[in-house]
Amino acid sequence: MSNATAELTGAQKRWGFAAAAIFVLSIGFLGYALNARVLVTFAIGWVALQIFGYVGSIKRANGDFAHPLFKSQVMLHIIALGLLVALILRGPA
C-alpha cells in the first residue's frame, strides 16, 4: 500500500482557503444571529447552503479546488457575504 498524497497547487490552496474562511465567517455569524436573535433563518440557511454546495461541487469536480464549479460556489458565497454586509450597513440608523 502506498502512502502517497497528492500535493495541492497554489490555486487549489487559495480557493480552498477562501472557501474555509467564508465558512468560518458564516459559522461566526450564525453564533451572533442566535445570540442576538436577528436574521436567524438566513444564518442557518447560509451555513446549510455552504455545506451542500461545497460538498456537491467538490464531488463533481473530483476533489479539484481550482475547478470552475467550485470557484463559482465560492464566488456565490462571497456575493452572499457582500449582501449581508450591505444589509448590516443599511440597517436602521
mmCIF file as gemmi writes it, N, C-alpha and C atoms, coordinates in Angstrom:
data_model
loop_
_atom_site.group_PDB
_atom_site.id
_atom_site.type_symbol
_atom_site.label_atom_id
_atom_site.label_alt_id
_atom_site.label_comp_id
_atom_site.label_asym_id
_atom_site.label_entity_id
_atom_site.label_seq_id
_atom_site.pdbx_PDB_ins_code
_atom_site.Cartn_x
_atom_site.Cartn_y
_atom_site.Cartn_z
_atom_site.occupancy
_atom_site.B_iso_or_equiv
_atom_site.pdbx_formal_charge
_atom_site.auth_seq_id
_atom_site.auth_asym_id
_atom_site.pdbx_PDB_model_num
ATOM 1 N N . MET Axp A 1 ? 0.827 -1.178 0 1 0 ? 1 A 1
ATOM 2 C CA . MET Axp A 1 ? 0 0 0 1 0 ? 1 A 1
ATOM 3 C C . MET Axp A 1 ? 0.874 1.245 0 1 0 ? 1 A 1
ATOM 4 N N . SER Axp A 2 ? 0.493 2.151 -0.837 1 0 ? 2 A 1
ATOM 5 C CA . SER Axp A 2 ? 1.243 3.389 -0.971 1 0 ? 2 A 1
ATOM 6 C C . SER Axp A 2 ? 0.646 4.453 -0.056 1 0 ? 2 A 1
ATOM 7 N N . ASN Axp A 3 ? 1.498 5.267 0.496 1 0 ? 3 A 1
ATOM 8 C CA . ASN Axp A 3 ? 1.067 6.356 1.37 1 0 ? 3 A 1
ATOM 9 C C . ASN Axp A 3 ? 1.233 7.695 0.667 1 0 ? 3 A 1
ATOM 10 N N . ALA Axp A 4 ? 1.21 7.694 -0.643 1 0 ? 4 A 1
ATOM 11 C CA . ALA Axp A 4 ? 1.428 8.906 -1.421 1 0 ? 4 A 1
ATOM 12 C C . ALA Axp A 4 ? 0.179 9.79 -1.364 1 0 ? 4 A 1
ATOM 13 N N . THR Axp A 5 ? 0.4 11.071 -1.136 1 0 ? 5 A 1
ATOM 14 C CA . THR Axp A 5 ? -0.698 12.038 -1.148 1 0 ? 5 A 1
ATOM 15 C C . THR Axp A 5 ? -0.418 13.054 -2.238 1 0 ? 5 A 1
ATOM 16 N N . ALA Axp A 6 ? -1.483 13.499 -2.865 1 0 ? 6 A 1
ATOM 17 C CA . ALA Axp A 6 ? -1.333 14.483 -3.936 1 0 ? 6 A 1
ATOM 18 C C . ALA Axp A 6 ? -1.117 15.859 -3.316 1 0 ? 6 A 1
ATOM 19 N N . GLU Axp A 7 ? -0.138 16.556 -3.814 1 0 ? 7 A 1
ATOM 20 C CA . GLU Axp A 7 ? 0.154 17.909 -3.344 1 0 ? 7 A 1
ATOM 21 C C . GLU Axp A 7 ? -0.765 18.885 -4.056 1 0 ? 7 A 1
ATOM 22 N N . LEU Axp A 8 ? -1.324 19.821 -3.307 1 0 ? 8 A 1
ATOM 23 C CA . LEU Axp A 8 ? -2.207 20.826 -3.893 1 0 ? 8 A 1
ATOM 24 C C . LEU Axp A 8 ? -1.395 21.919 -4.57 1 0 ? 8 A 1
ATOM 25 N N . THR Axp A 9 ? -1.942 22.436 -5.664 1 0 ? 9 A 1
ATOM 26 C CA . THR Axp A 9 ? -1.299 23.553 -6.346 1 0 ? 9 A 1
ATOM 27 C C . THR Axp A 9 ? -1.607 24.842 -5.584 1 0 ? 9 A 1
ATOM 28 N N . GLY Axp A 10 ? -0.952 25.91 -5.966 1 0 ? 10 A 1
ATOM 29 C CA . GLY Axp A 10 ? -1.186 27.202 -5.322 1 0 ? 10 A 1
ATOM 30 C C . GLY Axp A 10 ? -2.614 27.684 -5.493 1 0 ? 10 A 1
ATOM 31 N N . ALA Axp A 11 ? -3.156 27.504 -6.691 1 0 ? 11 A 1
ATOM 32 C CA . ALA Axp A 11 ? -4.533 27.931 -6.943 1 0 ? 11 A 1
ATOM 33 C C . ALA Axp A 11 ? -5.515 27.121 -6.104 1 0 ? 11 A 1
ATOM 34 N N . GLN Axp A 12 ? -5.282 25.829 -5.985 1 0 ? 12 A 1
ATOM 35 C CA . GLN Axp A 12 ? -6.161 24.99 -5.178 1 0 ? 12 A 1
ATOM 36 C C . GLN Axp A 12 ? -6.118 25.406 -3.714 1 0 ? 12 A 1
ATOM 37 N N . LYS Axp A 13 ? -4.938 25.736 -3.22 1 0 ? 13 A 1
ATOM 38 C CA . LYS Axp A 13 ? -4.8 26.187 -1.833 1 0 ? 13 A 1
ATOM 39 C C . LYS Axp A 13 ? -5.54 27.5 -1.607 1 0 ? 13 A 1
ATOM 40 N N . ARG Axp A 14 ? -5.423 28.441 -2.548 1 0 ? 14 A 1
ATOM 41 C CA . ARG Axp A 14 ? -6.089 29.742 -2.402 1 0 ? 14 A 1
ATOM 42 C C . ARG Axp A 14 ? -7.602 29.597 -2.395 1 0 ? 14 A 1
ATOM 43 N N . TRP Axp A 15 ? -8.155 28.822 -3.328 1 0 ? 15 A 1
ATOM 44 C CA . TRP Axp A 15 ? -9.603 28.647 -3.39 1 0 ? 15 A 1
ATOM 45 C C . TRP Axp A 15 ? -10.117 27.857 -2.196 1 0 ? 15 A 1
ATOM 46 N N . GLY Axp A 16 ? -9.366 26.882 -1.754 1 0 ? 16 A 1
ATOM 47 C CA . GLY Axp A 16 ? -9.747 26.13 -0.557 1 0 ? 16 A 1
ATOM 48 C C . GLY Axp A 16 ? -9.734 27.009 0.681 1 0 ? 16 A 1
ATOM 49 N N . PHE Axp A 17 ? -8.714 27.869 0.793 1 0 ? 17 A 1
ATOM 50 C CA . PHE Axp A 17 ? -8.65 28.796 1.923 1 0 ? 17 A 1
ATOM 51 C C . PHE Axp A 17 ? -9.796 29.794 1.876 1 0 ? 17 A 1
ATOM 52 N N . ALA Axp A 18 ? -10.126 30.296 0.696 1 0 ? 18 A 1
ATOM 53 C CA . ALA Axp A 18 ? -11.239 31.245 0.563 1 0 ? 18 A 1
ATOM 54 C C . ALA Axp A 18 ? -12.544 30.592 1.003 1 0 ? 18 A 1
ATOM 55 N N . ALA Axp A 19 ? -12.772 29.36 0.589 1 0 ? 19 A 1
ATOM 56 C CA . ALA Axp A 19 ? -13.992 28.652 0.981 1 0 ? 19 A 1
ATOM 57 C C . ALA Axp A 19 ? -14.034 28.435 2.493 1 0 ? 19 A 1
ATOM 58 N N . ALA Axp A 20 ? -12.904 28.042 3.063 1 0 ? 20 A 1
ATOM 59 C CA . ALA Axp A 20 ? -12.854 27.806 4.507 1 0 ? 20 A 1
ATOM 60 C C . ALA Axp A 20 ? -13.064 29.102 5.289 1 0 ? 20 A 1
ATOM 61 N N . ALA Axp A 21 ? -12.482 30.202 4.809 1 0 ? 21 A 1
ATOM 62 C CA . ALA Axp A 21 ? -12.634 31.482 5.502 1 0 ? 21 A 1
ATOM 63 C C . ALA Axp A 21 ? -14.085 31.949 5.493 1 0 ? 21 A 1
ATOM 64 N N . ILE Axp A 22 ? -14.753 31.814 4.355 1 0 ? 22 A 1
ATOM 65 C CA . ILE Axp A 22 ? -16.154 32.207 4.271 1 0 ? 22 A 1
ATOM 66 C C . ILE Axp A 22 ? -17.015 31.309 5.153 1 0 ? 22 A 1
ATOM 67 N N . PHE Axp A 23 ? -16.693 30.033 5.192 1 0 ? 23 A 1
ATOM 68 C CA . PHE Axp A 23 ? -17.463 29.115 6.037 1 0 ? 23 A 1
ATOM 69 C C . PHE Axp A 23 ? -17.301 29.462 7.509 1 0 ? 23 A 1
ATOM 70 N N . VAL Axp A 24 ? -16.088 29.77 7.927 1 0 ? 24 A 1
ATOM 71 C CA . VAL Axp A 24 ? -15.855 30.143 9.321 1 0 ? 24 A 1
ATOM 72 C C . VAL Axp A 24 ? -16.583 31.454 9.649 1 0 ? 24 A 1
ATOM 73 N N . LEU Axp A 25 ? -16.579 32.408 8.724 1 0 ? 25 A 1
ATOM 74 C CA . LEU Axp A 25 ? -17.334 33.65 8.928 1 0 ? 25 A 1
ATOM 75 C C . LEU Axp A 25 ? -18.827 33.367 9.08 1 0 ? 25 A 1
ATOM 76 N N . SER Axp A 26 ? -19.348 32.454 8.277 1 0 ? 26 A 1
ATOM 77 C CA . SER Axp A 26 ? -20.777 32.147 8.367 1 0 ? 26 A 1
ATOM 78 C C . SER Axp A 26 ? -21.11 31.455 9.687 1 0 ? 26 A 1
ATOM 79 N N . ILE Axp A 27 ? -20.225 30.62 10.189 1 0 ? 27 A 1
ATOM 80 C CA . ILE Axp A 27 ? -20.441 29.988 11.496 1 0 ? 27 A 1
ATOM 81 C C . ILE Axp A 27 ? -20.417 31.052 12.589 1 0 ? 27 A 1
ATOM 82 N N . GLY Axp A 28 ? -19.483 32.001 12.486 1 0 ? 28 A 1
ATOM 83 C CA . GLY Axp A 28 ? -19.437 33.104 13.446 1 0 ? 28 A 1
ATOM 84 C C . GLY Axp A 28 ? -20.7 33.94 13.392 1 0 ? 28 A 1
ATOM 85 N N . PHE Axp A 29 ? -21.189 34.223 12.18 1 0 ? 29 A 1
ATOM 86 C CA . PHE Axp A 29 ? -22.416 34.986 12.053 1 0 ? 29 A 1
ATOM 87 C C . PHE Axp A 29 ? -23.606 34.199 12.6 1 0 ? 29 A 1
ATOM 88 N N . LEU Axp A 30 ? -23.603 32.888 12.428 1 0 ? 30 A 1
ATOM 89 C CA . LEU Axp A 30 ? -24.671 32.053 12.985 1 0 ? 30 A 1
ATOM 90 C C . LEU Axp A 30 ? -24.699 32.185 14.506 1 0 ? 30 A 1
ATOM 91 N N . GLY Axp A 31 ? -23.531 32.154 15.123 1 0 ? 31 A 1
ATOM 92 C CA . GLY Axp A 31 ? -23.465 32.341 16.576 1 0 ? 31 A 1
ATOM 93 C C . GLY Axp A 31 ? -23.997 33.698 17.001 1 0 ? 31 A 1
ATOM 94 N N . TYR Axp A 32 ? -23.607 34.736 16.276 1 0 ? 32 A 1
ATOM 95 C CA . TYR Axp A 32 ? -24.098 36.082 16.571 1 0 ? 32 A 1
ATOM 96 C C . TYR Axp A 32 ? -25.61 36.168 16.369 1 0 ? 32 A 1
ATOM 97 N N . ALA Axp A 33 ? -26.102 35.602 15.272 1 0 ? 33 A 1
ATOM 98 C CA . ALA Axp A 33 ? -27.534 35.658 14.964 1 0 ? 33 A 1
ATOM 99 C C . ALA Axp A 33 ? -28.351 34.936 16.032 1 0 ? 33 A 1
ATOM 100 N N . LEU Axp A 34 ? -27.883 33.793 16.485 1 0 ? 34 A 1
ATOM 101 C CA . LEU Axp A 34 ? -28.61 33.066 17.524 1 0 ? 34 A 1
ATOM 102 C C . LEU Axp A 34 ? -28.586 33.829 18.844 1 0 ? 34 A 1
ATOM 103 N N . ASN Axp A 35 ? -27.48 34.483 19.14 1 0 ? 35 A 1
ATOM 104 C CA . ASN Axp A 35 ? -27.359 35.24 20.384 1 0 ? 35 A 1
ATOM 105 C C . ASN Axp A 35 ? -28.22 36.502 20.351 1 0 ? 35 A 1
ATOM 106 N N . ALA Axp A 36 ? -28.186 37.23 19.232 1 0 ? 36 A 1
ATOM 107 C CA . ALA Axp A 36 ? -28.913 38.485 19.114 1 0 ? 36 A 1
ATOM 108 C C . ALA Axp A 36 ? -30.341 38.288 18.614 1 0 ? 36 A 1
ATOM 109 N N . ARG Axp A 37 ? -30.675 37.078 18.172 1 0 ? 37 A 1
ATOM 110 C CA . ARG Axp A 37 ? -31.997 36.744 17.647 1 0 ? 37 A 1
ATOM 111 C C . ARG Axp A 37 ? -32.387 37.615 16.445 1 0 ? 37 A 1
ATOM 112 N N . VAL Axp A 38 ? -31.418 37.825 15.552 1 0 ? 38 A 1
ATOM 113 C CA . VAL Axp A 38 ? -31.677 38.562 14.309 1 0 ? 38 A 1
ATOM 114 C C . VAL Axp A 38 ? -31.16 37.737 13.136 1 0 ? 38 A 1
ATOM 115 N N . LEU Axp A 39 ? -31.901 37.739 12.052 1 0 ? 39 A 1
ATOM 116 C CA . LEU Axp A 39 ? -31.519 37.032 10.82 1 0 ? 39 A 1
ATOM 117 C C . LEU Axp A 39 ? -31.151 35.567 11.062 1 0 ? 39 A 1
ATOM 118 N N . VAL Axp A 40 ? -31.844 34.925 11.986 1 0 ? 40 A 1
ATOM 119 C CA . VAL Axp A 40 ? -31.531 33.536 12.332 1 0 ? 40 A 1
ATOM 120 C C . VAL Axp A 40 ? -31.784 32.606 11.142 1 0 ? 40 A 1
ATOM 121 N N . THR Axp A 41 ? -32.891 32.818 10.453 1 0 ? 41 A 1
ATOM 122 C CA . THR Axp A 41 ? -33.21 31.96 9.311 1 0 ? 41 A 1
ATOM 123 C C . THR Axp A 41 ? -32.149 32.071 8.224 1 0 ? 41 A 1
ATOM 124 N N . PHE Axp A 42 ? -31.716 33.304 7.947 1 0 ? 42 A 1
ATOM 125 C CA . PHE Axp A 42 ? -30.661 33.5 6.952 1 0 ? 42 A 1
ATOM 126 C C . PHE Axp A 42 ? -29.373 32.814 7.386 1 0 ? 42 A 1
ATOM 127 N N . ALA Axp A 43 ? -28.991 32.967 8.638 1 0 ? 43 A 1
ATOM 128 C CA . ALA Axp A 43 ? -27.743 32.402 9.14 1 0 ? 43 A 1
ATOM 129 C C . ALA Axp A 43 ? -27.743 30.879 9.041 1 0 ? 43 A 1
ATOM 130 N N . ILE Axp A 44 ? -28.845 30.254 9.436 1 0 ? 44 A 1
ATOM 131 C CA . ILE Axp A 44 ? -28.932 28.796 9.358 1 0 ? 44 A 1
ATOM 132 C C . ILE Axp A 44 ? -28.924 28.341 7.9 1 0 ? 44 A 1
ATOM 133 N N . GLY Axp A 45 ? -29.692 29.023 7.066 1 0 ? 45 A 1
ATOM 134 C CA . GLY Axp A 45 ? -29.759 28.668 5.653 1 0 ? 45 A 1
ATOM 135 C C . GLY Axp A 45 ? -28.437 28.841 4.939 1 0 ? 45 A 1
ATOM 136 N N . TRP Axp A 46 ? -27.703 29.891 5.294 1 0 ? 46 A 1
ATOM 137 C CA . TRP Axp A 46 ? -26.412 30.149 4.646 1 0 ? 46 A 1
ATOM 138 C C . TRP Axp A 46 ? -25.413 29.045 4.96 1 0 ? 46 A 1
ATOM 139 N N . VAL Axp A 47 ? -25.371 28.633 6.217 1 0 ? 47 A 1
ATOM 140 C CA . VAL Axp A 47 ? -24.459 27.544 6.595 1 0 ? 47 A 1
ATOM 141 C C . VAL Axp A 47 ? -24.851 26.253 5.871 1 0 ? 47 A 1
ATOM 142 N N . ALA Axp A 48 ? -26.149 25.946 5.853 1 0 ? 48 A 1
ATOM 143 C CA . ALA Axp A 48 ? -26.613 24.731 5.179 1 0 ? 48 A 1
ATOM 144 C C . ALA Axp A 48 ? -26.316 24.783 3.68 1 0 ? 48 A 1
ATOM 145 N N . LEU Axp A 49 ? -26.55 25.935 3.073 1 0 ? 49 A 1
ATOM 146 C CA . LEU Axp A 49 ? -26.275 26.095 1.644 1 0 ? 49 A 1
ATOM 147 C C . LEU Axp A 49 ? -24.788 25.892 1.343 1 0 ? 49 A 1
ATOM 148 N N . GLN Axp A 50 ? -23.92 26.385 2.215 1 0 ? 50 A 1
ATOM 149 C CA . GLN Axp A 50 ? -22.488 26.192 2.002 1 0 ? 50 A 1
ATOM 150 C C . GLN Axp A 50 ? -22.103 24.722 2.124 1 0 ? 50 A 1
ATOM 151 N N . ILE Axp A 51 ? -22.637 24.052 3.122 1 0 ? 51 A 1
ATOM 152 C CA . ILE Axp A 51 ? -22.288 22.636 3.304 1 0 ? 51 A 1
ATOM 153 C C . ILE Axp A 51 ? -22.675 21.834 2.072 1 0 ? 51 A 1
ATOM 154 N N . PHE Axp A 52 ? -23.934 21.956 1.666 1 0 ? 52 A 1
ATOM 155 C CA . PHE Axp A 52 ? -24.391 21.191 0.499 1 0 ? 52 A 1
ATOM 156 C C . PHE Axp A 52 ? -23.708 21.654 -0.787 1 0 ? 52 A 1
ATOM 157 N N . GLY Axp A 53 ? -23.485 22.954 -0.926 1 0 ? 53 A 1
ATOM 158 C CA . GLY Axp A 53 ? -22.859 23.482 -2.134 1 0 ? 53 A 1
ATOM 159 C C . GLY Axp A 53 ? -21.411 23.059 -2.279 1 0 ? 53 A 1
ATOM 160 N N . TYR Axp A 54 ? -20.642 23.195 -1.203 1 0 ? 54 A 1
ATOM 161 C CA . TYR Axp A 54 ? -19.229 22.826 -1.272 1 0 ? 54 A 1
ATOM 162 C C . TYR Axp A 54 ? -19.049 21.325 -1.458 1 0 ? 54 A 1
ATOM 163 N N . VAL Axp A 55 ? -19.819 20.535 -0.721 1 0 ? 55 A 1
ATOM 164 C CA . VAL Axp A 55 ? -19.693 19.08 -0.849 1 0 ? 55 A 1
ATOM 165 C C . VAL Axp A 55 ? -20.082 18.63 -2.255 1 0 ? 55 A 1
ATOM 166 N N . GLY Axp A 56 ? -21.201 19.149 -2.76 1 0 ? 56 A 1
ATOM 167 C CA . GLY Axp A 56 ? -21.647 18.766 -4.1 1 0 ? 56 A 1
ATOM 168 C C . GLY Axp A 56 ? -20.687 19.189 -5.191 1 0 ? 56 A 1
ATOM 169 N N . SER Axp A 57 ? -20.169 20.406 -5.091 1 0 ? 57 A 1
ATOM 170 C CA . SER Axp A 57 ? -19.276 20.888 -6.151 1 0 ? 57 A 1
ATOM 171 C C . SER Axp A 57 ? -17.917 20.188 -6.1 1 0 ? 57 A 1
ATOM 172 N N . ILE Axp A 58 ? -17.427 19.901 -4.91 1 0 ? 58 A 1
ATOM 173 C CA . ILE Axp A 58 ? -16.12 19.231 -4.819 1 0 ? 58 A 1
ATOM 174 C C . ILE Axp A 58 ? -16.243 17.778 -5.281 1 0 ? 58 A 1
ATOM 175 N N . LYS Axp A 59 ? -17.412 17.171 -5.078 1 0 ? 59 A 1
ATOM 176 C CA . LYS Axp A 59 ? -17.645 15.811 -5.576 1 0 ? 59 A 1
ATOM 177 C C . LYS Axp A 59 ? -17.632 15.787 -7.099 1 0 ? 59 A 1
ATOM 178 N N . ARG Axp A 60 ? -18.337 16.731 -7.696 1 0 ? 60 A 1
ATOM 179 C CA . ARG Axp A 60 ? -18.421 16.777 -9.159 1 0 ? 60 A 1
ATOM 180 C C . ARG Axp A 60 ? -17.119 17.246 -9.802 1 0 ? 60 A 1
ATOM 181 N N . ALA Axp A 61 ? -16.295 17.971 -9.026 1 0 ? 61 A 1
ATOM 182 C CA . ALA Axp A 61 ? -15.007 18.445 -9.536 1 0 ? 61 A 1
ATOM 183 C C . ALA Axp A 61 ? -13.889 17.446 -9.259 1 0 ? 61 A 1
ATOM 184 N N . ASN Axp A 62 ? -14.227 16.287 -8.742 1 0 ? 62 A 1
ATOM 185 C CA . ASN Axp A 62 ? -13.252 15.238 -8.427 1 0 ? 62 A 1
ATOM 186 C C . ASN Axp A 62 ? -12.142 15.716 -7.498 1 0 ? 62 A 1
ATOM 187 N N . GLY Axp A 63 ? -12.516 16.525 -6.5 1 0 ? 63 A 1
ATOM 188 C CA . GLY Axp A 63 ? -11.565 16.967 -5.487 1 0 ? 63 A 1
ATOM 189 C C . GLY Axp A 63 ? -10.685 18.13 -5.9 1 0 ? 63 A 1
ATOM 190 N N . ASP Axp A 64 ? -10.952 18.746 -7.027 1 0 ? 64 A 1
ATOM 191 C CA . ASP Axp A 64 ? -10.133 19.857 -7.509 1 0 ? 64 A 1
ATOM 192 C C . ASP Axp A 64 ? -10.712 21.183 -7.024 1 0 ? 64 A 1
ATOM 193 N N . PHE Axp A 65 ? -10.016 21.823 -6.075 1 0 ? 65 A 1
ATOM 194 C CA . PHE Axp A 65 ? -10.477 23.094 -5.534 1 0 ? 65 A 1
ATOM 195 C C . PHE Axp A 65 ? -10.367 24.237 -6.533 1 0 ? 65 A 1
ATOM 196 N N . ALA Axp A 66 ? -9.613 24.066 -7.591 1 0 ? 66 A 1
ATOM 197 C CA . ALA Axp A 66 ? -9.458 25.105 -8.605 1 0 ? 66 A 1
ATOM 198 C C . ALA Axp A 66 ? -10.391 24.879 -9.795 1 0 ? 66 A 1
ATOM 199 N N . HIS Axp A 67 ? -11.31 23.944 -9.677 1 0 ? 67 A 1
ATOM 200 C CA . HIS Axp A 67 ? -12.278 23.661 -10.744 1 0 ? 67 A 1
ATOM 201 C C . HIS Axp A 67 ? -13.276 24.83 -10.839 1 0 ? 67 A 1
ATOM 202 N N . PRO Axp A 68 ? -13.701 25.189 -12.046 1 0 ? 68 A 1
ATOM 203 C CA . PRO Axp A 68 ? -14.642 26.311 -12.194 1 0 ? 68 A 1
ATOM 204 C C . PRO Axp A 68 ? -15.943 26.143 -11.403 1 0 ? 68 A 1
ATOM 205 N N . LEU Axp A 69 ? -16.416 24.924 -11.233 1 0 ? 69 A 1
ATOM 206 C CA . LEU Axp A 69 ? -17.634 24.702 -10.464 1 0 ? 69 A 1
ATOM 207 C C . LEU Axp A 69 ? -17.434 25.077 -8.99 1 0 ? 69 A 1
ATOM 208 N N . PHE Axp A 70 ? -16.299 24.698 -8.432 1 0 ? 70 A 1
ATOM 209 C CA . PHE Axp A 70 ? -16.006 25.045 -7.041 1 0 ? 70 A 1
ATOM 210 C C . PHE Axp A 70 ? -15.762 26.547 -6.906 1 0 ? 70 A 1
ATOM 211 N N . LYS Axp A 71 ? -15.07 27.122 -7.886 1 0 ? 71 A 1
ATOM 212 C CA . LYS Axp A 71 ? -14.828 28.569 -7.862 1 0 ? 71 A 1
ATOM 213 C C . LYS Axp A 71 ? -16.139 29.34 -7.883 1 0 ? 71 A 1
ATOM 214 N N . SER Axp A 72 ? -17.093 28.897 -8.688 1 0 ? 72 A 1
ATOM 215 C CA . SER Axp A 72 ? -18.378 29.593 -8.76 1 0 ? 72 A 1
ATOM 216 C C . SER Axp A 72 ? -19.129 29.462 -7.438 1 0 ? 72 A 1
ATOM 217 N N . GLN Axp A 73 ? -18.969 28.359 -6.754 1 0 ? 73 A 1
ATOM 218 C CA . GLN Axp A 73 ? -19.596 28.179 -5.445 1 0 ? 73 A 1
ATOM 219 C C . GLN Axp A 73 ? -19.003 29.161 -4.428 1 0 ? 73 A 1
ATOM 220 N N . VAL Axp A 74 ? -17.689 29.327 -4.473 1 0 ? 74 A 1
ATOM 221 C CA . VAL Axp A 74 ? -17.033 30.287 -3.579 1 0 ? 74 A 1
ATOM 222 C C . VAL Axp A 74 ? -17.493 31.705 -3.902 1 0 ? 74 A 1
ATOM 223 N N . MET Axp A 75 ? -17.549 32.048 -5.178 1 0 ? 75 A 1
ATOM 224 C CA . MET Axp A 75 ? -17.977 33.394 -5.57 1 0 ? 75 A 1
ATOM 225 C C . MET Axp A 75 ? -19.432 33.647 -5.175 1 0 ? 75 A 1
ATOM 226 N N . LEU Axp A 76 ? -20.268 32.644 -5.24 1 0 ? 76 A 1
ATOM 227 C CA . LEU Axp A 76 ? -21.66 32.776 -4.812 1 0 ? 76 A 1
ATOM 228 C C . LEU Axp A 76 ? -21.732 33.19 -3.34 1 0 ? 76 A 1
ATOM 229 N N . HIS Axp A 77 ? -20.893 32.598 -2.524 1 0 ? 77 A 1
ATOM 230 C CA . HIS Axp A 77 ? -20.911 32.911 -1.097 1 0 ? 77 A 1
ATOM 231 C C . HIS Axp A 77 ? -20.213 34.237 -0.793 1 0 ? 77 A 1
ATOM 232 N N . ILE Axp A 78 ? -19.297 34.649 -1.633 1 0 ? 78 A 1
ATOM 233 C CA . ILE Axp A 78 ? -18.725 35.991 -1.489 1 0 ? 78 A 1
ATOM 234 C C . ILE Axp A 78 ? -19.797 37.039 -1.763 1 0 ? 78 A 1
ATOM 235 N N . ILE Axp A 79 ? -20.638 36.781 -2.753 1 0 ? 79 A 1
ATOM 236 C CA . ILE Axp A 79 ? -21.746 37.697 -3.048 1 0 ? 79 A 1
ATOM 237 C C . ILE Axp A 79 ? -22.728 37.719 -1.873 1 0 ? 79 A 1
ATOM 238 N N . ALA Axp A 80 ? -23.035 36.552 -1.307 1 0 ? 80 A 1
ATOM 239 C CA . ALA Axp A 80 ? -23.928 36.5 -0.142 1 0 ? 80 A 1
ATOM 240 C C . ALA Axp A 80 ? -23.339 37.279 1.027 1 0 ? 80 A 1
ATOM 241 N N . LEU Axp A 81 ? -22.027 37.173 1.22 1 0 ? 81 A 1
ATOM 242 C CA . LEU Axp A 81 ? -21.359 37.927 2.279 1 0 ? 81 A 1
ATOM 243 C C . LEU Axp A 81 ? -21.454 39.424 2.01 1 0 ? 81 A 1
ATOM 244 N N . GLY Axp A 82 ? -21.261 39.821 0.761 1 0 ? 82 A 1
ATOM 245 C CA . GLY Axp A 82 ? -21.391 41.229 0.395 1 0 ? 82 A 1
ATOM 246 C C . GLY Axp A 82 ? -22.791 41.756 0.634 1 0 ? 82 A 1
ATOM 247 N N . LEU Axp A 83 ? -23.801 40.954 0.309 1 0 ? 83 A 1
ATOM 248 C CA . LEU Axp A 83 ? -25.184 41.359 0.557 1 0 ? 83 A 1
ATOM 249 C C . LEU Axp A 83 ? -25.469 41.474 2.052 1 0 ? 83 A 1
ATOM 250 N N . LEU Axp A 84 ? -24.908 40.58 2.837 1 0 ? 84 A 1
ATOM 251 C CA . LEU Axp A 84 ? -25.075 40.642 4.283 1 0 ? 84 A 1
ATOM 252 C C . LEU Axp A 84 ? -24.435 41.903 4.852 1 0 ? 84 A 1
ATOM 253 N N . VAL Axp A 85 ? -23.241 42.221 4.391 1 0 ? 85 A 1
ATOM 254 C CA . VAL Axp A 85 ? -22.559 43.441 4.847 1 0 ? 85 A 1
ATOM 255 C C . VAL Axp A 85 ? -23.37 44.671 4.449 1 0 ? 85 A 1
ATOM 256 N N . ALA Axp A 86 ? -23.891 44.694 3.222 1 0 ? 86 A 1
ATOM 257 C CA . ALA Axp A 86 ? -24.718 45.819 2.781 1 0 ? 86 A 1
ATOM 258 C C . ALA Axp A 86 ? -25.969 45.942 3.633 1 0 ? 86 A 1
ATOM 259 N N . LEU Axp A 87 ? -26.578 44.829 3.992 1 0 ? 87 A 1
ATOM 260 C CA . LEU Axp A 87 ? -27.768 44.834 4.831 1 0 ? 87 A 1
ATOM 261 C C . LEU Axp A 87 ? -27.459 45.396 6.213 1 0 ? 87 A 1
ATOM 262 N N . ILE Axp A 88 ? -26.335 44.991 6.763 1 0 ? 88 A 1
ATOM 263 C CA . ILE Axp A 88 ? -25.949 45.474 8.091 1 0 ? 88 A 1
ATOM 264 C C . ILE Axp A 88 ? -25.631 46.969 8.04 1 0 ? 88 A 1
ATOM 265 N N . LEU Axp A 89 ? -24.932 47.405 7 1 0 ? 89 A 1
ATOM 266 C CA . LEU Axp A 89 ? -24.58 48.835 6.892 1 0 ? 89 A 1
ATOM 267 C C . LEU Axp A 89 ? -25.794 49.715 6.649 1 0 ? 89 A 1
ATOM 268 N N . ARG Axp A 90 ? -26.808 49.196 5.967 1 0 ? 90 A 1
ATOM 269 C CA . ARG Axp A 90 ? -28.008 49.976 5.663 1 0 ? 90 A 1
ATOM 270 C C . ARG Axp A 90 ? -29.093 49.798 6.716 1 0 ? 90 A 1
ATOM 271 N N . GLY Axp A 91 ? -28.767 49.162 7.835 1 0 ? 91 A 1
ATOM 272 C CA . GLY Axp A 91 ? -29.736 48.909 8.883 1 0 ? 91 A 1
ATOM 273 C C . GLY Axp A 91 ? -30.299 50.201 9.469 1 0 ? 91 A 1
ATOM 274 N N . PRO Axp A 92 ? -31.209 50.058 10.418 1 0 ? 92 A 1
ATOM 275 C CA . PRO Axp A 92 ? -31.835 51.258 10.993 1 0 ? 92 A 1
ATOM 276 C C . PRO Axp A 92 ? -30.807 52.163 11.656 1 0 ? 92 A 1
ATOM 277 N N . ALA Axp A 93 ? -30.963 53.437 11.428 1 0 ? 93 A 1
ATOM 278 C CA . ALA Axp A 93 ? -29.994 54.408 11.952 1 0 ? 93 A 1
ATOM 279 C C . ALA Axp A 93 ? -30.35 54.863 13.345 1 0 ? 93 A 1
